[in-house]
Amino acid sequence: MILSLDDIPWSGGILSFLIWLAQSAVFYFVCFVAAMNAIDDFTRNSAIKIPMMWGISILSAGLMFVLNYQPIVLIVIMLIANWFRILQFEKKMANETPPAVMNKALYFLASYGYIFLTYYIHLKIKFLVVNSQ
């Protein structure tokens, strides 16, 4: 016999919400903070940034699907936090010696493309799996 969340008293809503909250924190730190900052630090103003970020969105979306995560709230948080992340990265580059000039269009296209593609690919995978059954 396999136990599920329904077998634990008082676990229906509270435990499910806590699991979703923990997943949100993990996805935020892994898929947003760690992945995007690592790619930004590695590629800087290089055009390779776009295919790298867009490529990693496939992994993020696949992980969200496998873990049955509903990412809409996380995507909204990521969209807002990304604006401040880019501004912070611009200040960091300006304070370097010698000051570096940031290609804002490249950073915006790569990072917002990553966020939107992650959500789109997640929905596409979900749609394909549901319709294939």
Protein Blocks (a to p, Z undefined) as FASTA:
>chain_A
ZZdfklpghklmmmmmmmmmmmmmmmmmmmmmmmmmmmmmmnmmafklmmmmmmmmmmmm
mmmmmnopafklmmmmmmmmmmmmmmmmmmmmmmpccdddddfklmmmmmmmmmmmmmmm
mmmmmmmmmmmZZ
